[in-house]
Amino acid sequence: MITEDKLIHVEVVYALPQAQRVIKLAITPDTQVHEIIEQSGVLEMYPEIDLKKNKVGVYSRNVKLSATVRDGDRIEIYRPLLADPKEIRRKRAEQAKQEALKAKAESKES
């Protein structure tokens, strides 16, 4: 039998644009991340989570599903990016360049 003093406390977090779900658990120190996520019930609450696709981390550092955690750790399940940040920056730079060329052309006409 596992006694309370042999357990560690962790949180499983899944953030959506409008809300954040935080689930607190008491687990044995040798429990792996994927087992903790399964025990939390978050996979049933949010069926869109696919641990084969969604990355997970502890305090913003990616970890493997087979990793173990320490007392007080926060396991985060990351949603996929909607847009590539590099592509967004490239488009912004191109738009700024076009606006600068347009402004330059307009100032020559004046």
C-alpha positions as CSV (number, residue, x, y, z in Angstrom):
1,M,0.0,0.0,0.0
2,I,1.3,3.4,-0.9
3,T,1.1,6.0,1.9
4,E,0.5,9.7,1.3
5,D,4.1,10.5,2.3
6,K,5.4,8.4,-0.6
7,L,3.4,10.4,-3.2
8,I,4.5,13.5,-5.0
9,H,2.1,16.3,-6.2
10,V,2.0,17.5,-9.8
11,E,-0.3,19.4,-12.2
12,V,-1.4,18.6,-15.7
13,V,-2.2,21.7,-17.7
14,Y,-4.0,22.2,-21.0
15,A,-4.5,25.7,-22.2
16,L,-7.2,26.8,-24.7
17,P,-7.5,30.3,-26.1
18,Q,-10.4,31.1,-23.7
19,A,-9.5,28.9,-20.7
20,Q,-6.9,26.9,-19.0
21,R,-7.5,23.5,-17.4
22,V,-5.3,22.6,-14.4
23,I,-5.6,19.2,-12.9
24,K,-3.8,18.4,-9.6
25,L,-2.7,14.8,-8.9
26,A,-0.8,12.9,-6.3
27,I,1.3,10.2,-7.9
28,T,4.2,7.8,-7.2
29,P,7.6,9.3,-8.1
30,D,8.3,6.6,-10.8
31,T,5.1,7.4,-12.8
32,Q,5.9,8.4,-16.3
33,V,4.5,11.5,-18.0
34,H,2.1,9.6,-20.3
35,E,0.7,7.7,-17.3
36,I,0.2,11.0,-15.4
37,I,-1.7,12.5,-18.4
38,E,-3.9,9.5,-18.7
39,Q,-4.6,9.4,-15.0
40,S,-5.6,13.1,-15.1
41,G,-8.6,12.5,-17.3
42,V,-7.6,15.4,-19.6
43,L,-7.7,13.0,-22.6
44,E,-11.3,12.3,-22.0
45,M,-12.2,15.9,-21.4
46,Y,-10.4,17.0,-24.6
47,P,-10.5,14.3,-27.2
48,E,-8.6,16.5,-29.7
49,I,-5.4,15.8,-27.7
50,D,-3.3,13.2,-29.5
51,L,-0.1,12.4,-27.5
52,K,1.4,11.2,-30.8
53,K,1.1,14.7,-32.2
54,N,0.8,17.1,-29.3
55,K,4.1,17.9,-27.6
56,V,4.4,17.9,-23.8
57,G,6.7,19.7,-21.5
58,V,7.5,20.5,-17.9
59,Y,7.7,24.2,-17.2
60,S,8.1,25.1,-20.9
61,R,10.8,22.5,-21.6
62,N,9.9,19.7,-23.9
63,V,10.0,16.2,-22.3
64,K,9.5,12.7,-23.6
65,L,6.3,10.8,-22.6
66,S,8.5,8.3,-20.8
67,A,10.1,10.9,-18.6
68,T,9.4,11.0,-14.8
69,V,8.8,14.2,-12.9
70,R,9.5,15.7,-9.5
71,D,7.3,17.0,-6.7
72,G,5.6,20.2,-7.7
73,D,6.2,19.9,-11.5
74,R,3.7,21.2,-14.0
75,I,3.1,19.0,-17.0
76,E,2.0,21.1,-20.0
77,I,0.2,19.7,-23.1
78,Y,0.9,22.0,-26.0
79,R,-1.6,22.7,-28.8
80,P,-0.3,22.7,-32.4
81,L,0.6,26.1,-33.8
82,L,-2.1,27.5,-36.2
83,A,0.5,29.3,-38.3
84,D,4.3,29.0,-38.7
85,P,5.9,32.0,-36.9
86,K,8.7,32.3,-39.5
87,E,6.1,32.5,-42.3
88,I,4.2,35.2,-40.4
89,R,7.4,37.3,-40.0
90,R,8.2,36.8,-43.7
91,K,4.8,38.1,-44.7
92,R,5.0,41.0,-42.4
93,A,8.4,42.0,-43.7
94,E,7.1,41.7,-47.3
95,Q,4.1,43.8,-46.5
96,A,6.3,46.5,-44.8
97,K,8.5,46.5,-47.9
98,Q,5.5,47.0,-50.2
99,E,4.2,49.8,-48.0
100,A,7.6,51.6,-48.0
101,L,7.8,51.4,-51.8
102,K,4.3,52.7,-52.1
103,A,5.0,55.6,-49.7
104,K,8.2,56.4,-51.6
105,A,6.4,56.5,-55.0
106,E,3.7,58.7,-53.5
107,S,6.2,61.2,-52.2
108,K,7.9,61.5,-55.6
109,E,4.5,62.3,-57.2
110,S,4.0,65.2,-54.8
